[in-house]
Amino acid sequence: MTDDTVTLEIAAPDDWHVHLRDDEMLSAVTPYTANVFRHAVVMPNITPPVTSTQAAAAYRARVLSAAGPDARHDFTPMMVLYLNEQIVVDDLLAGAADGVVFGAKYYPAGATTNSAAGGNDLLAFRPVLEAMAGAGIPLLVHAESTDPSLDIFDREADFIEKQLLPVVEQIPELRVTVEHISTRAGLDIVKDHPQVGGSITPHHLTCDRSDLLANGMRPHLYCKPVINSREERMAIAEAATSGNPSFFFGTDSAPHPLSKKEAEKVAAGIFNAPYALEVVAELFFELGCLDRLEGFVSHHGADHYGVERSPAKIRLTRRADTEIDPPEAMFTADGTEVRIFGADAARRWAWEAVS
């Protein structure tokens, strides 16, 4: 074994934030998530949005049907309702009590893909949030202002200050997750409030805005919230590798057809599910923190949500060479091309189930 060959075993990982879409895209992308992740928190911003227990149950059935023959035996899609005016509190509570509904997701209207049905003021949903707090139902938040007068790189901090912080302080019993943290403002609200957790993506961990914009625009790195500065990326990487149990893995894998990524108006989203674990493993390796990888990808999210840690294990191996050539695109049944993020890390890393 050379110095570059590393093998470690960790508990089976969870993905606490993923977009699986619907129809042919759902069928194409779901196996990538179902094959490696035990739990997958499935975002509700499909068309129409998932706003009822009945719709969540139907969507879960479609996800399980699309998981494929190689899915983990314990693969569990965790269904989330889209928090808007269509939400019926009694239905939300009943769905959670029956184990169909895991949580509710708030999108600021117009912030990202399929967010037009979202809200304009998080505190306007206070009665729903208080009911969720009482029932132990978590709130997942896309923390991004839609004020067009704000610099796009400042929109996470603005939303947190003006909308999320008042909710966290006025309803302290509510378990909250700041999704896909992209700035130190997101890190700070998590660090300062024990009931708040933060999911972190592979792309926000490993890319900054120079990767997106320097030497030619790279549309396949465009996402919301947008990849921020090098300083913000370094702070996020430090938090993820610190062992702080309030930070955990959420891929925010979000596939779009090539036609929507290489367009005049680029769709926001990065499809990283096939190599997400490898990307994060390589970062932890480079920073000398592989002993903390299991906590980030397998333990912290489960602990935040009160879910049992996985007893199953996977084995990760870092190769001494990079001779393999992993695919950099995926195709749906009708031939639609979707680009995959993370092929460089996939040349280095492989994983296999061991129990």
KEKE-3310 file (N, C-alpha, C; in steps of 0.2 Angstrom, whole numbers, plus 5000, padded with zeros to 4 digits):
npx = (5004:5003:5008:4997:4986:4972:4961:4945:4932:4915:4899:4884:4880:4870:4859:4854:4847:4840:4836:4825:4817:4804:4795:4803:4815:4816:4816:4828:4838:4836:4842:4855:4856:4849:4857:4868:4865:4857:4846:4836:4832:4819:4816:4802:4799:4793:4782:4765:4769:4773:4761:4753:4749:4744:4749:4762:4764:4761:4771:4782:4780:4782:4796:4801:4798:4806:4819:4826:4835:4847:4846:4850:4845:4839:4836:4828:4816:4813:4800:4795:4784:4779:4780:4768:4753:4744:4746:4738:4736:4732:4732:4746:4751:4745:4750:4764:4763:4759:4770:4773:4776:4790:4795:4794:4797:4803:4802:4808:4798:4802:4815:4823:4824:4808:4801:4791:4779:4782:4784:4783:4786:4793:4789:4775:4770:4768:4758:4758:4771:4773:4764:4771:4783:4778:4774:4786:4791:4802:4808:4814:4825:4827:4837:4837:4837:4825:4826:4828:4837:4848:4865:4869:4877:4875:4863:4860:4864:4856:4843:4844:4846:4834:4823:4824:4831:4823:4812:4819:4822:4810:4802:4809:4808:4807:4814:4826:4833:4846:4847:4859:4871:4880:4888:4897:4887:4877:4884:4885:4873:4869:4879:4876:4864:4857:4846:4847:4852:4864:4864:4877:4884:4892:4897:4898:4907:4919:4921:4922:4917:4926:4929:4917:4916:4929:4940:4931:4913:4906:4893:4888:4891:4883:4871:4859:4858:4870:4887:4900:4912:4930:4934:4923:4920:4931:4928:4917:4921:4930:4921:4913:4923:4926:4921:4910:4894:4883:4883:4881:4879:4872:4867:4861:4859:4854:4847:4847:4842:4854:4851:4845:4855:4865:4861:4853:4847:4852:4848:4847:4856:4865:4870:4875:4874:4880:4893:4895:4898:4912:4918:4917:4924:4937:4940:4940:4951:4962:4962:4967:4957:4950:4946:4935:4926:4915:4907:4902:4895:4887:4883:4880:4869:4858:4858:4854:4841:4835:4836:4840:4857:4865:4867:4873:4888:4899:4913:4926:4938:4953:4961:4978:4981:4975:4968:4956:4941:4928:4911:4905:4893:4875:4861:4844:4830:4824:4835:4839:4852:4862:4874:4887:4893:4909:4918:4932:4936:4930:4938:4948:4942:4933:4919:4911:4898:4899:4892)
npy = (4994:5011:5028:5035:5027:5024:5017:5016:5013:5017:5022:5019:5033:5047:5057:5073:5082:5083:5084:5075:5077:5072:5060:5056:5060:5058:5044:5042:5048:5044:5031:5034:5040:5031:5020:5022:5030:5030:5037:5049:5065:5072:5084:5095:5103:5100:5100:5099:5108:5098:5098:5092:5078:5067:5069:5069:5055:5049:5054:5048:5035:5035:5038:5027:5017:5021:5018:5007:4991:4990:4997:5002:4991:4997:5009:5025:5036:5052:5062:5079:5093:5107:5122:5133:5143:5133:5123:5113:5113:5103:5092:5091:5088:5076:5069:5069:5062:5049:5045:5048:5061:5070:5083:5101:5112:5129:5140:5155:5165:5164:5162:5151:5136:5131:5138:5148:5146:5149:5158:5175:5180:5173:5173:5175:5163:5159:5153:5140:5136:5136:5125:5115:5115:5111:5098:5093:5093:5096:5112:5116:5127:5137:5149:5163:5179:5188:5200:5211:5222:5219:5214:5198:5190:5193:5189:5178:5181:5192:5187:5178:5187:5196:5187:5174:5173:5180:5171:5160:5165:5168:5157:5146:5132:5126:5115:5118:5119:5126:5126:5121:5129:5144:5155:5163:5169:5160:5149:5155:5157:5144:5140:5148:5145:5131:5124:5124:5117:5114:5111:5106:5107:5097:5105:5118:5116:5114:5123:5140:5157:5161:5149:5147:5159:5164:5164:5161:5158:5145:5137:5125:5125:5134:5138:5140:5144:5155:5150:5156:5168:5164:5165:5163:5150:5143:5145:5138:5125:5123:5123:5111:5101:5102:5094:5098:5095:5101:5103:5095:5083:5087:5085:5093:5089:5093:5090:5096:5097:5097:5107:5116:5121:5125:5138:5154:5159:5153:5138:5135:5124:5109:5094:5081:5069:5056:5056:5063:5059:5055:5067:5074:5066:5067:5080:5080:5071:5079:5089:5083:5076:5064:5056:5063:5062:5052:5057:5069:5065:5054:5054:5066:5073:5063:5063:5077:5077:5067:5054:5036:5032:5024:5006:4999:4998:5006:5004:5015:5018:5026:5027:5024:5028:5036:5031:5027:5032:5040:5042:5058:5063:5060:5051:5052:5041:5046:5051:5063:5074:5076:5084:5079:5082:5082:5072:5072:5069:5056:5049:5046:5040:5025:5016:5003:4993:4985:4979)
npz = (5000:4995:5000:4995:4995:5003:5015:5023:5034:5036:5044:5035:5024:5025:5015:5017:5009:4994:4977:4967:4956:4944:4934:4919:4923:4936:4936:4931:4939:4952:4956:4958:4970:4979:4979:4987:4998:5014:5020:5012:5011:5002:4991:4989:4978:4966:4951:4951:4967:4982:4993:5002:5013:5006:4993:4996:5000:4988:4980:4986:4984:4970:4970:4977:4968:4957:4962:4959:4955:4962:4974:4991:5004:5014:5010:5012:5007:5013:5016:5012:5015:5005:5011:5010:5006:5004:5013:5025:5042:5051:5042:5040:5052:5055:5044:5048:5060:5056:5049:5036:5032:5034:5036:5034:5020:5017:5004:4998:4988:4971:4973:4968:4958:4953:4964:4964:4970:4983:4999:5005:5017:5030:5044:5042:5042:5055:5064:5058:5060:5074:5077:5071:5079:5091:5088:5085:5072:5059:5052:5036:5027:5013:5013:5007:5002:4991:4986:4974:4974:4981:4982:4974:4981:4994:4999:5006:5019:5022:5022:5032:5043:5043:5042:5046:5058:5067:5068:5073:5086:5091:5091:5099:5101:5089:5078:5066:5050:5041:5025:5013:5016:5012:5016:5029:5037:5037:5044:5056:5062:5065:5073:5084:5089:5097:5092:5079:5064:5050:5033:5022:5006:4993:4982:4988:4997:4990:4979:4973:4969:4959:4952:4946:4938:4933:4919:4909:4909:4919:4917:4923:4936:4942:4954:4967:4984:4976:4973:4983:4989:4990:5003:5010:5006:5012:5025:5027:5023:5034:5045:5041:5043:5056:5066:5072:5078:5073:5060:5044:5031:5015:4999:4990:4977:4961:4947:4930:4913:4899:4890:4898:4906:4898:4892:4887:4898:4912:4921:4939:4948:4953:4948:4957:4963:4959:4962:4974:4988:4985:4982:4994:5002:4997:4999:5014:5015:5009:5018:5029:5038:5038:5049:5054:5044:5044:5055:5049:5037:5041:5054:5061:5055:5057:5071:5073:5068:5076:5072:5071:5071:5057:5057:5047:5037:5025:5014:5010:4998:4993:4979:4972:4960:4945:4934:4930:4921:4925:4920:4915:4912:4912:4905:4902:4899:4887:4881:4886:4891:4906:4915:4926:4942:4949:4944:4945:4958:4959:4951:4960:4971:4978:4983:4993:4999:5015:5025)
capx = (5000:5007:5005:4991:4981:4968:4954:4942:4925:4911:4892:4881:4879:4863:4858:4848:4844:4841:4831:4824:4812:4799:4794:4809:4821:4816:4818:4836:4843:4835:4846:4862:4855:4846:4862:4873:4862:4852:4840:4836:4827:4817:4813:4795:4798:4791:4776:4764:4772:4770:4758:4748:4751:4742:4754:4769:4764:4761:4778:4786:4779:4786:4803:4803:4798:4812:4825:4830:4836:4853:4845:4851:4839:4837:4835:4821:4815:4810:4796:4794:4779:4781:4777:4764:4746:4740:4747:4733:4740:4729:4735:4753:4752:4743:4755:4770:4761:4758:4777:4773:4779:4796:4796:4791:4802:4801:4806:4806:4795:4806:4822:4826:4820:4801:4800:4786:4773:4784:4781:4786:4788:4793:4785:4768:4768:4769:4754:4760:4778:4771:4761:4777:4787:4774:4774:4793:4792:4808:4808:4820:4824:4831:4839:4840:4832:4824:4826:4833:4842:4853:4870:4867:4882:4874:4856:4859:4865:4850:4837:4845:4845:4828:4817:4826:4833:4817:4809:4823:4822:4803:4800:4815:4807:4806:4820:4827:4839:4848:4850:4865:4875:4885:4891:4898:4881:4873:4887:4885:4866:4869:4884:4874:4857:4857:4841:4847:4857:4865:4867:4882:4884:4899:4900:4899:4913:4925:4921:4921:4915:4932:4928:4911:4917:4935:4942:4925:4908:4904:4886:4886:4893:4878:4866:4856:4862:4876:4894:4902:4919:4935:4934:4917:4921:4936:4925:4912:4925:4932:4915:4911:4928:4928:4918:4904:4889:4877:4884:4880:4879:4866:4870:4857:4859:4848:4848:4844:4844:4859:4848:4843:4861:4869:4855:4854:4846:4854:4844:4851:4856:4871:4869:4881:4873:4884:4900:4895:4902:4919:4920:4918:4930:4943:4941:4943:4958:4966:4963:4969:4952:4946:4943:4929:4921:4909:4902:4899:4891:4883:4880:4877:4862:4854:4857:4850:4834:4833:4835:4845:4862:4865:4872:4877:4894:4902:4921:4929:4945:4957:4966:4985:4982:4968:4968:4949:4938:4921:4906:4904:4886:4870:4856:4838:4828:4823:4841:4841:4859:4863:4881:4888:4899:4914:4922:4939:4936:4928:4944:4952:4938:4928:4915:4907:4894:4902:4887)
capy = (5000:5017:5033:5038:5022:5024:5013:5017:5011:5022:5021:5021:5040:5050:5064:5077:5087:5080:5085:5069:5078:5068:5057:5052:5063:5054:5037:5042:5050:5041:5026:5036:5042:5025:5015:5024:5034:5026:5041:5054:5070:5073:5091:5095:5108:5098:5103:5104:5106:5093:5102:5088:5071:5062:5070:5066:5048:5047:5055:5043:5028:5035:5038:5020:5013:5023:5017:5002:4984:4990:5001:4999:4988:5002:5016:5028:5043:5056:5067:5085:5097:5113:5127:5139:5144:5127:5119:5112:5111:5096:5087:5091:5085:5069:5065:5067:5056:5043:5043:5050:5068:5071:5090:5106:5116:5135:5143:5162:5165:5166:5162:5146:5132:5129:5142:5153:5145:5150:5163:5182:5182:5167:5174:5175:5156:5158:5147:5133:5135:5134:5119:5111:5115:5107:5091:5090:5093:5101:5117:5116:5133:5140:5155:5168:5185:5189:5208:5212:5228:5216:5210:5191:5187:5195:5188:5173:5185:5197:5183:5176:5193:5199:5183:5167:5175:5182:5164:5156:5168:5169:5150:5142:5125:5124:5113:5122:5117:5131:5122:5122:5135:5147:5160:5163:5171:5153:5146:5159:5156:5137:5140:5152:5142:5124:5120:5125:5114:5117:5106:5108:5103:5096:5111:5124:5115:5114:5128:5147:5160:5161:5143:5149:5165:5165:5160:5158:5156:5138:5136:5119:5127:5139:5135:5144:5151:5155:5149:5163:5169:5159:5166:5160:5143:5141:5145:5132:5119:5123:5120:5104:5096:5103:5089:5102:5090:5105:5103:5089:5082:5087:5086:5098:5087:5096:5089:5099:5095:5101:5112:5122:5123:5129:5142:5161:5160:5146:5135:5134:5117:5105:5086:5079:5063:5050:5057:5067:5056:5055:5074:5076:5062:5070:5086:5078:5069:5084:5093:5078:5076:5059:5053:5066:5061:5049:5062:5074:5062:5048:5054:5073:5074:5059:5066:5083:5075:5062:5047:5032:5031:5018:5001:4997:5001:5006:5005:5019:5017:5031:5024:5027:5030:5039:5028:5026:5037:5040:5046:5065:5065:5055:5052:5049:5036:5049:5054:5070:5074:5079:5084:5076:5086:5078:5066:5071:5065:5049:5045:5044:5036:5020:5014:4997:4991:4980:4976)
capz = (5000:4995:5004:4993:4996:5010:5016:5029:5035:5040:5044:5029:5024:5023:5011:5020:5005:4987:4972:4963:4951:4943:4928:4917:4926:4943:4935:4929:4944:4959:4958:4961:4978:4982:4979:4992:5004:5018:5020:5007:5012:4995:4991:4987:4973:4959:4948:4956:4973:4986:4999:5006:5015:5000:4988:4998:4999:4981:4977:4989:4980:4964:4972:4978:4961:4953:4966:4955:4959:4966:4979:4997:5007:5019:5007:5014:5006:5019:5012:5014:5012:5003:5015:5007:5009:5003:5019:5030:5048:5053:5037:5041:5059:5054:5040:5052:5065:5052:5047:5029:5032:5038:5038:5029:5017:5015:4999:4997:4981:4966:4975:4965:4954:4955:4970:4963:4975:4990:5003:5005:5024:5034:5050:5041:5044:5062:5067:5056:5063:5081:5077:5070:5085:5096:5086:5083:5065:5058:5047:5032:5025:5008:5016:5002:5000:4984:4985:4968:4975:4985:4978:4975:4986:5001:5000:5012:5025:5023:5023:5039:5048:5043:5042:5049:5065:5071:5069:5078:5093:5094:5092:5100:5101:5083:5075:5060:5046:5036:5019:5008:5018:5007:5019:5036:5041:5038:5049:5063:5065:5067:5079:5090:5091:5097:5089:5072:5061:5044:5028:5017:4999:4990:4978:4992:5001:4986:4974:4975:4963:4954:4948:4942:4933:4930:4913:4906:4914:4919:4919:4927:4943:4944:4959:4972:4983:4972:4976:4985:4989:4993:5010:5013:5005:5017:5032:5026:5024:5041:5049:5040:5045:5063:5070:5075:5076:5070:5052:5041:5023:5011:4993:4986:4970:4957:4939:4924:4906:4896:4886:4902:4909:4892:4889:4888:4905:4915:4927:4945:4951:4951:4948:4960:4967:4958:4965:4980:4993:4984:4982:5001:5005:4994:5003:5020:5014:5008:5024:5035:5043:5037:5055:5055:5038:5046:5058:5044:5032:5043:5061:5063:5052:5060:5077:5073:5067:5080:5069:5073:5066:5053:5060:5042:5035:5019:5014:5005:4996:4989:4974:4972:4953:4943:4928:4928:4918:4927:4916:4917:4910:4912:4900:4904:4894:4881:4878:4889:4894:4912:4917:4933:4946:4954:4941:4947:4964:4957:4949:4966:4977:4976:4989:4993:5005:5019:5030)
cpx = (5004:5004:4999:4985:4978:4962:4951:4935:4921:4904:4889:4879:4872:4864:4852:4845:4845:4835:4831:4820:4807:4799:4801:4815:4822:4818:4826:4840:4842:4840:4853:4861:4853:4852:4867:4870:4857:4845:4841:4830:4825:4813:4807:4794:4797:4785:4771:4768:4769:4768:4754:4751:4750:4747:4761:4769:4764:4768:4783:4786:4783:4793:4805:4803:4804:4819:4829:4832:4842:4852:4847:4844:4835:4836:4828:4821:4811:4806:4794:4788:4782:4777:4774:4757:4742:4741:4741:4736:4738:4732:4742:4755:4750:4748:4762:4769:4761:4765:4777:4777:4784:4797:4793:4797:4799:4806:4803:4804:4800:4813:4826:4822:4813:4799:4794:4780:4775:4781:4785:4788:4787:4788:4777:4765:4768:4765:4756:4767:4777:4768:4767:4781:4784:4774:4781:4794:4797:4806:4814:4819:4829:4832:4842:4835:4831:4823:4831:4838:4848:4858:4868:4871:4880:4867:4855:4859:4859:4844:4838:4843:4838:4822:4819:4827:4827:4813:4812:4822:4815:4800:4806:4814:4807:4813:4821:4833:4840:4851:4855:4868:4880:4889:4892:4892:4877:4877:4886:4878:4866:4873:4881:4867:4857:4852:4841:4853:4859:4868:4872:4883:4891:4902:4901:4906:4919:4926:4920:4919:4920:4931:4922:4912:4923:4937:4936:4919:4906:4897:4884:4888:4888:4872:4864:4856:4868:4882:4897:4909:4924:4935:4928:4917:4926:4933:4920:4916:4928:4927:4913:4916:4930:4926:4912:4898:4883:4878:4884:4879:4872:4868:4867:4858:4853:4849:4844:4846:4850:4857:4846:4849:4865:4864:4857:4852:4847:4850:4849:4850:4862:4869:4875:4880:4878:4890:4900:4899:4910:4922:4922:4924:4936:4945:4944:4950:4963:4967:4965:4964:4948:4943:4937:4924:4915:4904:4898:4894:4886:4880:4877:4870:4857:4853:4853:4843:4831:4832:4841:4850:4862:4870:4876:4883:4895:4910:4922:4936:4948:4962:4973:4986:4975:4967:4961:4946:4930:4917:4905:4897:4882:4865:4850:4836:4826:4829:4843:4848:4859:4870:4882:4894:4903:4918:4929:4940:4934:4933:4948:4949:4934:4925:4912:4904:4898:4897:4880)
cpy = (5006:5022:5036:5033:5022:5020:5015:5015:5016:5020:5023:5029:5041:5056:5068:5082:5085:5082:5079:5071:5073:5065:5054:5054:5059:5047:5037:5043:5047:5036:5028:5038:5035:5020:5016:5027:5030:5031:5047:5059:5073:5080:5091:5100:5105:5102:5098:5103:5102:5097:5098:5081:5066:5063:5068:5058:5045:5048:5050:5037:5029:5035:5030:5015:5014:5021:5012:4996:4985:4994:4998:4996:4992:5009:5019:5035:5047:5062:5073:5089:5104:5118:5133:5139:5138:5122:5119:5110:5104:5091:5086:5087:5078:5065:5064:5062:5050:5041:5045:5056:5068:5078:5095:5111:5123:5138:5151:5162:5168:5165:5157:5142:5130:5132:5147:5152:5146:5156:5170:5184:5176:5168:5174:5168:5154:5152:5140:5131:5133:5127:5114:5110:5111:5100:5089:5090:5098:5106:5117:5123:5135:5147:5160:5173:5185:5196:5209:5218:5225:5213:5202:5188:5188:5193:5182:5177:5189:5193:5181:5181:5195:5194:5177:5169:5176:5175:5160:5158:5168:5162:5145:5135:5122:5121:5115:5119:5123:5127:5125:5129:5137:5152:5159:5165:5164:5149:5149:5157:5149:5137:5143:5149:5134:5120:5121:5121:5117:5111:5109:5104:5102:5102:5117:5123:5115:5119:5135:5151:5161:5155:5144:5154:5166:5161:5157:5156:5149:5137:5130:5120:5132:5136:5141:5141:5150:5153:5155:5163:5164:5159:5162:5152:5140:5140:5139:5125:5118:5120:5113:5099:5097:5098:5092:5098:5094:5105:5096:5089:5083:5089:5092:5096:5089:5095:5093:5097:5100:5107:5118:5124:5127:5133:5149:5163:5153:5144:5134:5127:5113:5098:5083:5072:5057:5050:5061:5065:5056:5062:5076:5072:5064:5076:5085:5075:5074:5088:5089:5077:5070:5055:5057:5066:5058:5053:5066:5070:5056:5049:5061:5074:5070:5061:5072:5081:5070:5055:5043:5032:5024:5013:4998:5001:5001:5006:5010:5018:5023:5027:5027:5029:5033:5037:5027:5032:5037:5044:5053:5068:5058:5056:5048:5044:5039:5052:5061:5069:5078:5079:5082:5080:5081:5072:5066:5067:5058:5045:5042:5039:5031:5018:5007:4996:4985:4976:4979)
cpz = (5000:5000:5002:4993:5003:5010:5023:5029:5039:5040:5038:5029:5023:5019:5013:5016:4998:4983:4967:4957:4950:4936:4925:4920:4933:4942:4934:4935:4951:4961:4961:4968:4981:4983:4985:4999:5008:5018:5015:5008:5005:4995:4987:4981:4966:4956:4947:4962:4978:4993:5003:5008:5009:4995:4990:4998:4992:4978:4980:4986:4973:4965:4973:4972:4957:4956:4962:4959:4963:4972:4986:5000:5012:5017:5009:5012:5011:5015:5015:5011:5010:5007:5011:5009:5008:5009:5023:5037:5050:5049:5039:5047:5058:5050:5044:5057:5062:5049:5039:5028:5037:5041:5033:5027:5015:5010:4998:4989:4976:4967:4970:4960:4957:4962:4969:4968:4982:4993:5002:5012:5028:5040:5049:5042:5051:5065:5065:5059:5070:5082:5076:5076:5090:5095:5084:5076:5062:5052:5043:5028:5019:5010:5011:5001:4993:4982:4979:4969:4979:4980:4980:4980:4993:5003:5005:5018:5027:5025:5031:5044:5049:5044:5046:5057:5069:5073:5074:5085:5096:5095:5093:5101:5095:5080:5068:5057:5041:5030:5015:5010:5013:5010:5026:5040:5042:5044:5056:5066:5068:5073:5085:5093:5091:5094:5081:5069:5054:5039:5024:5011:4997:4986:4982:4996:4996:4980:4976:4968:4957:4949:4944:4936:4930:4924:4909:4910:4913:4922:4923:4934:4946:4948:4963:4978:4980:4976:4977:4985:4991:5000:5013:5012:5010:5024:5032:5027:5031:5046:5048:5043:5052:5068:5074:5073:5073:5063:5049:5034:5020:5004:4989:4978:4966:4950:4935:4918:4903:4893:4891:4906:4904:4888:4890:4895:4909:4921:4933:4947:4948:4952:4951:4964:4965:4961:4971:4986:4992:4984:4990:5004:5003:4998:5010:5020:5014:5014:5030:5040:5041:5043:5057:5049:5041:5050:5054:5040:5035:5050:5063:5061:5056:5067:5078:5072:5071:5077:5071:5068:5063:5056:5054:5040:5028:5019:5008:5004:4992:4985:4974:4965:4951:4936:4925:4925:4919:4922:4919:4914:4911:4907:4903:4898:4887:4878:4881:4892:4900:4914:4924:4936:4949:4951:4943:4953:4963:4954:4954:4970:4974:4983:4988:4999:5009:5024:5029)
residu = (MET:THR:ASP:ASP:THR:VAL:THR:LEU:GLU:ILE:ALA:ALA:PRO:ASP:ASP:TRP:HIS:VAL:HIS:LEU:ARG:ASP:ASP:GLU:MET:LEU:SER:ALA:VAL:THR:PRO:TYR:THR:ALA:ASN:VAL:PHE:ARG:HIS:ALA:VAL:VAL:MET:PRO:ASN:ILE:THR:PRO:PRO:VAL:THR:SER:THR:GLN:ALA:ALA:ALA:ALA:TYR:ARG:ALA:ARG:VAL:LEU:SER:ALA:ALA:GLY:PRO:ASP:ALA:ARG:HIS:ASP:PHE:THR:PRO:MET:MET:VAL:LEU:TYR:LEU:ASN:GLU:GLN:ILE:VAL:VAL:ASP:ASP:LEU:LEU:ALA:GLY:ALA:ALA:ASP:GLY:VAL:VAL:PHE:GLY:ALA:LYS:TYR:TYR:PRO:ALA:GLY:ALA:THR:THR:ASN:SER:ALA:ALA:GLY:GLY:ASN:ASP:LEU:LEU:ALA:PHE:ARG:PRO:VAL:LEU:GLU:ALA:MET:ALA:GLY:ALA:GLY:ILE:PRO:LEU:LEU:VAL:HIS:ALA:GLU:SER:THR:ASP:PRO:SER:LEU:ASP:ILE:PHE:ASP:ARG:GLU:ALA:ASP:PHE:ILE:GLU:LYS:GLN:LEU:LEU:PRO:VAL:VAL:GLU:GLN:ILE:PRO:GLU:LEU:ARG:VAL:THR:VAL:GLU:HIS:ILE:SER:THR:ARG:ALA:GLY:LEU:ASP:ILE:VAL:LYS:ASP:HIS:PRO:GLN:VAL:GLY:GLY:SER:ILE:THR:PRO:HIS:HIS:LEU:THR:CYS:ASP:ARG:SER:ASP:LEU:LEU:ALA:ASN:GLY:MET:ARG:PRO:HIS:LEU:TYR:CYS:LYS:PRO:VAL:ILE:ASN:SER:ARG:GLU:GLU:ARG:MET:ALA:ILE:ALA:GLU:ALA:ALA:THR:SER:GLY:ASN:PRO:SER:PHE:PHE:PHE:GLY:THR:ASP:SER:ALA:PRO:HIS:PRO:LEU:SER:LYS:LYS:GLU:ALA:GLU:LYS:VAL:ALA:ALA:GLY:ILE:PHE:ASN:ALA:PRO:TYR:ALA:LEU:GLU:VAL:VAL:ALA:GLU:LEU:PHE:PHE:GLU:LEU:GLY:CYS:LEU:ASP:ARG:LEU:GLU:GLY:PHE:VAL:SER:HIS:HIS:GLY:ALA:ASP:HIS:TYR:GLY:VAL:GLU:ARG:SER:PRO:ALA:LYS:ILE:ARG:LEU:THR:ARG:ARG:ALA:ASP:THR:GLU:ILE:ASP:PRO:PRO:GLU:ALA:MET:PHE:THR:ALA:ASP:GLY:THR:GLU:VAL:ARG:ILE:PHE:GLY:ALA:ASP:ALA:ALA:ARG:ARG:TRP:ALA:TRP:GLU:ALA:VAL:SER)
# end
